Amino acid sequence: MPDERFRKSERLRRRRDFLKVYAEGARYSSRLFTIFARANDQPVSRLGITVSRKIGKAVRRNRAKRLIREVFRKNKARLPRPLDLVVNVKEAIREADYRTVEAEFLRLIERMSRDLRDRKPAPSRGSADEPSGTAQGAMLTIELTAGHLRRWRLLPSLTAAL
């Protein structure tokens, strides 16, 4: 029997993890929710859920999160490979029952699987003609107050202008 627990290691908790999925992941929409999916380098798939106040008061928002978590927990073995998933819940989930949510989730997982199968490997970031520093972009470090450092990666086009 597959492991159907929802462990701490299977949760997206940090803001930067959510932002990375939004920025680098693929988007799959349905009537009930939108899923952002990004391949991860960890041994397990991870789930993050966002529910706005448009859904209703805390009781309704918590019910929506419980439904999504339960569907993920029961069906995580069907994911094609370890993924980071962020589910943005839509207002239509208020009237949905478990079977409807599960059917939509499985339909989107099938689309994800098909896309991952059909996707060609991404081209390499740099070529043999360019030094790796310019292809990857330069790192800019600025010291802020109280000794905090911020780092930004400059785009190759900006690096060439410097």
N, C-alpha and C positions, 0 to 999 in steps of 0.2 A: 504494500500500500504506500503511495507517495506521501511525503511529508506535507501535511496541510496546515502546519502552524504558520503564524505570521510573526516572524521573529524581528527583533530590533534591527538586525543587520539587513532586513528587507524593507526598511523604511527610509525614505528621503526626509531628512530633517533640516539640513542646512540651507539657508537662502542661496548660497553660491551653487549648490547642487541643483536647485530648482532653476536658477538662471541659466546654468549650463545646458540643461535639458531644453529650455525654451529657445536658447540661441542656436544650438547645434542639432536639435532633434527634428524629426518629421512630425507633422500634425495630421491627425485623423479625427474627423468630426462626425458626430451623429446627432440625433434629435435630443438625446439625454445628456451628453457630455462631449468634451473634446479631449483627446489623449495626445500628449506630446511624448514621443518615444525616441530614445537615443541608446545606442549600444554602449554597454559599460564593460570595463575590464575586470569586473569582480565575478566571483563564482555564482552569485544569485541575482535575480531581478529585484529591483527596488521600486517601491510605490510611494508617490507623493500625491496628496489630494488638496485641491483648493475649492472652497465653497464660499461664495459671496453672501452678503446679507439679503440679496434679492430672493434667495431661496426661502427665507423665512426666519423665524426666531431660532434660538439655539437648538430646540428640540428637533425641528425639521432639518437643520444643517447637520446635526449629529446623526440623524437617521440616514441622510444621504451618504455621509462618510462611512457609516457602518455597512451600508449596502455595497459600496464600491470595494471596501476592504474585504468583505466576505466573498464577493465575486472574484477578486484577485487571489485570495487565499485558496479558493477551490479550483482555480483554473491556471495558476502560475506555471504548472508543468506543461501547459500547451504553448507557452511562449517559445518562439523559435530559437532564441539564445538569450543570455542574460541582458536585460534591458533596464534602463531607468525610465519609468513611466510617471508622468504627471497628468492627473485627471482633473480637468476643470469642469465642474458640475454646472449644468444649465437648469433653468427653472422648470423644465418639463419633467424633471426627475421627481418632483413633489407627488405626482399621481402614479408614478411607476411602481410596480411590484418587483420582487426579486427576479422572477423569470424574465421579465422584460429587460431589466438591467443586464442580466447575464447574457441574454441573446444579443444585445447591442455590443457588449464587450467582446464576445466571441466573434462577432462579425468584423469588428475592427482588428482583432488579433489576426484573423485570416487575411485581411488586407495587408497588415504589417508583414506577415510571413511571405506573402506574394511579392511585396516590394523588396524585401531583403533578398529573396531568391533572384529577382530580376535585376537588382542593382549591380552595376559594374563597380569594381574597386576604384577608390578615389585616386586621382593622380598624385604623384609625390609632390611635396611642397617646393622643392628646389630642383634645379637641373645641374648637370655636371659643369656648365659654363659659369654659374653663379656661385660665389662663396656662400656657405650656409648661413652666415650672419645676415646677408641682405635678403635671402629668400625667406628666412624665418621672421625678419624684422628685428629691430634693435630694442633693447630694454631701457626704459627711461625710469629712473628712480628719483623721487622727490621726497625730501624730508619735511614732514609737517610738524606742527607744534607738539610738544611733549615727547619728542623722540620717535614718533610713529613714522614708518616708511610706507610709501605707496609706490607700487610698480605698475607700469603700463607697457604693453608690447606695442611698438609702433608698426604700422603697416609697411610692407616693403616699398610701396610708392612714396610714402613719407620719408622713409629712410634714405632713399635715393636722392631726395631733394635736399637732405642735410648734407 
